[in-house]
Amino acid sequence: MGTIREVLQKKSKPMNSLDKPIWLNQAESLPDRNFITCSEKKLVDLVRKHGEFTKADLVSYTDYSRTKITNCIDSLLNKKIIVTNKDTEYSGGRRSKTFSLNGKLGLVAGVDIGATSIDLGIADFSGMFLARYMEPASVKDGPIKILGRACSLLERILRDNNLSYEKVKGIGIGVPGPVDFSMGTLISPPIMPGWDSYPIIQTVQQWFPSANVVVDNDVNVMALGEINQGVGKGVDNLIFVKIGTGIGAGIICEGRIYRGAKGCAGDIGHIGVNNSDTLCPCGNKGCLETVAAGPAIAERSLKQAQTGKSPILLKHYEKNGKILHAEDVGNAAREGDPIAIEVIRESGQFVGDVLASLVNFYNPEMIVIGGGVSNLGNLLLSSIRQAVLLRSLPLATRDLQIVFSEIGFDAGVIGAVNLAMDYMFSLSTVSANTNGKMRSDS
Ligand SMILES: [Zn+2]
């Protein structure tokens, strides 16, 4: 395929419901669509969430009768959405069949566009990754260049791994800025010149016309990665917090991303923090980001180092060519530097204070901390935990887990693949309903 072609932005009316994105009609005309009923979708969701399932498992996880489960399984097998595995379990003296998603249904690509990198992965429908690739790229180069590069990289990875271009049924894309999910566009992203309202979906569909393309904010996408293949696998109510050059949160509510009215729920980096009057690029003073994100940690430490209070931090600063990164502060803390330890502790407390309010408000089962600054280690985590425990209601923190991400930077690509899967299955269900093809649920 040649160079990327810029497409004219369509003037489209926004939809009222986030569950019916505007590009639904376009996607409905795609070939080989598999429509599923709401009941079938519920079983598909369970299989995606837990992996292999027996009929008995499905009965126990739903309020459906055994007959209804049998009908749904037969229908999903006919549509080739699930497959029967080898007999694996005994149940009542005989082996029970297990079912899982049919990996051969097609390919799904995950694209994680970061501020300084493009990270790509291709998985089959069972969620198994077949190829991965990452390379540095500046998002400031603009959408034409970056999307063109992402698409041509996808083509190359497919070719290099003998994977069929036409089998790509879905592409999920995470971008580092606020996304209007119903439109699939970025809205005034602060670090992405040229991306405001750019038609990402239509551009990518010019390269991959047979794919359903869906775009979301990178933190939401990482949260999806955590509940699908990370430490939060199977957790229904979770907050994922990314602490890097900025701070943001992805909210998982009852197993799904909660995006809010306009798609910007979870933007906790701009919640005001007490006793800080640092000016934030958003125009307000004392935002969480300005005191607890990577640059703030480095800047506060540098100020202290330059007063001569921390020879260790000064050593890192000189060694780097007069630059101090949050990572250096982490290293200094591990070397026992009291200033670095104090700065990390303070930052953890600021994050923890904000999270305590969220815990009281939302009562999650788990908070997962990810992003570059999470490399600062257990000192940061324990400060966050301490602040949350101190300021949250005992009932809300009784079984609350606050943990670091275990999949780290992979969360973006894993989440992007699952974003596309979620979208395709919900689209199939919406279509089944709107086309009147839905089987009776009684
Ligand atoms: Zn702000």
Residues whose N, C-alpha, C, O or C-beta is under 5 A from the ligand:
A	BS01	ZN	G269 H270 C280 C282 N284 C287
